[in-house]
Amino acid sequence: MTAEGAASSAAPRTTTMRWARSWGLLAVPGGLFLLLFFGWPIIDIAVLSFTEPSPANYAVFTESPIYRDAYVTTFLVSVITTGICLLLGYPYAYAMHVSGRRTALVLGFFVLLPFWSSMLVRTFAWSVWLQDSGIVNSVLIGLGIIDEPLALIRNTLGTTIGMTHVLLPFMVLSLYAGMRRIDPDLTRAAMSLGASPMTAFRRIFLPLSKAGIYAGSLIVFVISLGFYLTPAVLGDPGKPLVGQLIVEQVNGQLEFGVGSALGVVLLVVTLIIIGFGTRLVDLRTVMGYEE
């Protein structure tokens, strides 16, 4: 290679490196913000869990079954909520994918609509619907389907309904983002070769949409682990979730060390789940990022 050729090939690389550095500097304010307002509180909580008053804070997991039961209940509710969101969200996201642009925009509007109202308002709205004298029981009794009100609130059912309503948009958006990356010509080619629409969906589309399924399930499950407001309003006080126990220890008992220990354990478990989840799917492909 001549000197002129080497210089010409090095020039674009130098320009690219300068461009990357200049754009990289824009990430510095955001990185400092995350470090200050997210990183430091996490470090502070971890320190409190060992020093307020001692590492004996973690002994609560062996001393009382309440804490172990809370983690089991939290994981069960999170799994059930994730499953229901997937069952409801997949057909909806698929309808958005196969429909026309105008219909997809309308369906997408209804997905985003819950974000425009407070979670507190939505949760208390469900308490009005699900209580013994609420709308659901009143309609069922009026139609003669039941004679006595159903226990739809202050239990796991009420918690699951409320959490599903809050988290369903996250599932739908993740599924739809994954489906948009699937080439529609693949299913059309399968049907042109003799496959029925159901066979083409089962053999072609569904396997290709697994990235969105994994991503949506992971997002919904991880968010479910830290829920507090919805279980506090709709859930069973006798079977609290981990978030409720943390609030009770910090605000009610003023046991900052124990509450911090509960939060640290939940954080570690969540990070482990995210680590396993990223082995199933590269979330960057779902978000539209390609190297």
C-alpha positions in Angstrom: 0.0 0.0 0.0 1.3 3.4 -0.9 1.8 6.2 1.6 -1.1 8.1 0.0 -3.4 5.0 0.3 -2.5 4.5 3.9 -3.1 8.2 4.7 -6.5 8.1 2.9 -7.6 4.9 4.8 -6.4 6.3 8.2 -8.3 9.6 7.7 -11.9 8.0 7.9 -10.9 6.0 11.0 -9.5 9.2 12.7 -12.7 11.1 11.9 -14.8 8.2 13.2 -12.9 8.1 16.5 -13.3 11.9 16.9 -17.0 11.6 16.2 -17.4 8.8 18.7 -15.5 10.8 21.4 -17.6 13.9 20.9 -20.8 11.9 21.2 -19.4 9.9 24.1 -19.0 13.2 26.0 -22.8 13.7 25.8 -23.2 10.5 27.9 -21.2 12.0 30.8 -24.0 14.1 32.4 -26.4 11.1 32.2 -23.8 8.8 33.7 -23.1 11.2 36.5 -26.8 11.5 37.2 -27.3 7.8 37.4 -24.2 7.4 39.6 -25.4 10.1 42.0 -29.1 9.4 42.2 -29.1 5.6 41.7 -25.6 4.2 42.3 -25.0 6.1 45.6 -28.3 5.2 47.2 -27.8 1.5 46.4 -24.3 1.6 48.0 -25.7 3.4 51.0 -28.4 0.8 51.4 -25.9 -2.0 51.2 -23.7 -0.3 53.8 -26.7 0.1 56.1 -27.7 -3.5 55.8 -24.3 -4.5 57.4 -23.8 -1.6 59.8 -27.3 -0.7 61.2 -26.6 -2.2 63.7 -24.7 -5.2 62.3 -24.7 -8.0 59.6 -27.1 -9.8 61.9 -29.8 -8.1 59.9 -29.6 -10.9 57.4 -30.4 -13.4 60.2 -34.1 -12.5 59.9 -34.4 -15.0 57.0 -33.6 -17.8 59.4 -35.4 -16.5 62.5 -38.8 -15.9 61.1 -40.7 -17.7 58.3 -42.6 -14.4 57.5 -39.7 -13.2 55.4 -39.2 -16.4 53.5 -42.9 -16.7 52.8 -42.9 -13.1 51.5 -40.2 -14.0 49.0 -42.1 -17.1 47.9 -45.4 -15.2 47.6 -43.6 -12.4 45.7 -42.1 -14.8 43.2 -45.4 -16.7 42.7 -47.4 -13.5 42.1 -44.7 -12.3 39.7 -44.8 -15.5 37.7 -48.6 -15.6 37.5 -48.7 -11.9 36.5 -46.1 -12.5 33.9 -48.0 -15.5 32.5 -51.3 -13.6 32.3 -49.6 -10.6 30.7 -48.1 -12.8 28.1 -51.4 -14.6 27.3 -53.3 -11.3 27.0 -50.5 -9.3 25.4 -49.4 -11.6 22.6 -52.7 -11.6 20.7 -52.9 -7.9 21.1 -49.4 -7.3 19.9 -50.0 -9.7 17.0 -53.1 -7.7 16.0 -51.0 -4.5 16.0 -48.4 -6.2 13.9 -50.7 -7.6 11.2 -53.2 -4.7 11.0 -52.9 -1.6 8.9 -51.0 1.5 10.0 -54.1 3.3 11.1 -55.5 0.4 13.1 -52.0 -0.2 14.7 -51.9 3.5 15.8 -55.3 3.2 17.4 -54.3 0.0 19.2 -51.0 1.5 20.3 -52.9 4.5 21.6 -54.9 2.3 23.9 -51.7 0.6 25.1 -50.2 4.0 26.0 -53.3 5.4 27.5 -52.8 3.9 31.1 -49.4 5.7 31.3 -51.3 9.0 31.2 -53.0 8.3 34.6 -51.6 7.8 38.0 -50.9 4.3 39.2 -52.6 5.3 42.5 -55.8 6.2 40.7 -55.8 3.0 38.7 -55.2 0.9 41.8 -58.0 2.5 43.8 -60.3 2.2 40.7 -59.8 -1.5 40.9 -60.7 -1.5 44.6 -64.0 0.1 43.6 -64.6 -2.5 41.0 -63.6 -5.6 43.0 -64.8 -4.9 46.5 -67.8 -6.9 47.9 -70.2 -4.1 47.0 -68.3 -3.2 43.9 -69.3 -3.1 40.3 -68.2 -6.7 39.4 -70.1 -8.4 42.3 -73.1 -6.2 41.9 -73.4 -7.1 38.2 -72.9 -10.8 38.9 -75.5 -10.8 41.7 -77.9 -8.8 39.5 -77.6 -11.3 36.7 -78.3 -14.2 39.2 -74.9 -15.8 38.4 -73.9 -15.7 42.1 -75.8 -15.4 45.4 -73.0 -14.0 47.5 -70.1 -11.6 46.7 -66.9 -13.2 45.5 -63.7 -12.5 47.3 -62.0 -10.5 44.6 -59.9 -8.1 46.8 -57.6 -8.4 49.8 -56.1 -11.6 48.3 -53.7 -12.8 45.7 -56.4 -12.5 43.0 -56.8 -8.8 43.6 -53.1 -8.3 43.6 -52.7 -10.2 40.4 -55.5 -8.3 38.6 -54.1 -4.9 39.6 -50.5 -5.8 38.7 -51.6 -7.3 35.4 -53.4 -4.1 34.5 -50.3 -2.0 35.3 -47.7 -4.2 33.6 -49.6 -5.3 30.5 -48.5 -2.3 28.4 -44.8 -3.2 29.1 -45.5 -6.7 27.7 -47.4 -5.5 24.7 -44.7 -3.0 23.7 -41.9 -5.5 24.1 -43.7 -8.1 22.0 -44.6 -5.6 19.3 -41.0 -4.4 19.1 -39.9 -7.9 18.6 -42.6 -8.7 16.0 -41.7 -5.6 13.9 -38.3 -7.2 13.2 -39.9 -10.3 11.6 -40.0 -10.2 7.8 -43.7 -10.7 6.8 -42.6 -12.3 3.6 -41.5 -15.4 5.5 -45.0 -16.4 6.5 -46.4 -15.4 3.1 -43.7 -17.7 1.5 -44.7 -20.5 3.8 -48.4 -20.2 2.8 -47.5 -20.0 -0.8 -45.8 -23.3 -0.4 -48.9 -25.0 1.0 -48.8 -24.2 4.7 -52.0 -23.2 6.4 -52.1 -19.8 8.2 -52.0 -21.6 11.5 -49.1 -23.8 10.5 -47.2 -20.8 9.1 -47.8 -19.0 12.4 -46.7 -21.9 14.5 -43.7 -23.0 12.5 -42.4 -19.6 11.3 -43.8 -16.6 13.2 -44.0 -17.9 16.7 -40.3 -19.1 16.9 -39.1 -15.8 15.4 -41.0 -13.9 18.1 -39.4 -15.6 21.0 -37.0 -12.7 21.5 -39.9 -10.4 22.2 -41.5 -13.0 24.5 -38.3 -13.4 26.5 -37.7 -9.7 26.7 -41.3 -8.8 27.7 -41.5 -11.6 30.3 -38.2 -10.6 31.8 -39.2 -6.9 32.1 -42.6 -7.7 33.6 -41.3 -10.3 36.0 -38.5 -8.0 37.3 -40.8 -5.0 37.7 -43.3 -7.3 39.6 -40.7 -8.3 42.1 -40.5 -4.7 43.6 -44.2 -3.8 43.5 -45.6 -2.1 46.6 -48.6 0.1 46.0 -50.9 -2.4 44.2 -50.4 -5.2 46.7 -50.8 -2.8 49.6 -54.2 -1.7 48.3 -55.6 -4.9 46.8 -53.5 -7.6 48.4 -53.9 -9.8 51.5 -52.4 -8.1 54.6 -51.6 -11.5 56.0 -49.5 -12.4 53.0 -47.4 -9.4 52.2 -45.0 -9.1 49.3 -41.3 -8.2 49.8 -42.0 -4.5 49.0 -44.6 -4.3 51.7 -42.2 -5.8 54.3 -39.5 -3.3 53.4 -41.9 -0.4 53.8 -43.1 -1.8 57.1 -39.6 -2.3 58.4 -38.5 1.2 57.4 -41.6 3.3 58.1 -43.4 1.2 60.7 -40.6 -0.4 62.8 -37.8 2.0 62.0 -35.6 -1.0 61.4 -33.5 0.6 58.6 -30.9 -2.2 58.7 -33.4 -5.0 58.3 -35.3 -3.1 55.6 -32.0 -2.5 53.8 -31.1 -6.2 54.1 -34.4 -7.2 52.5 -33.8 -4.7 49.7 -30.3 -6.0 49.1 -31.4 -9.6 48.9 -34.2 -8.7 46.5 -31.7 -6.7 44.3 -29.2 -9.5 44.2 -31.9 -12.0 43.2 -33.2 -9.6 40.5 -29.7 -9.2 39.1 -29.3 -13.0 39.0 -32.6 -13.3 37.1 -31.6 -10.6 34.7 -28.3 -12.4 34.1 -30.0 -15.7 33.3 -32.5 -13.8 31.1 -29.9 -12.1 29.0 -28.5 -15.6 28.2 -31.8 -16.5 26.6 -32.0 -13.4 24.3 -29.9 -10.4 23.5 -32.1 -7.5 24.5 -30.3 -5.2 22.1 -31.9 -6.9 19.2 -35.3 -6.4 20.6 -34.7 -2.7 21.1 -33.6 -2.4 17.5 -29.9 -2.0 18.2 -27.5 -3.8 15.9 -23.7 -3.8 15.8 
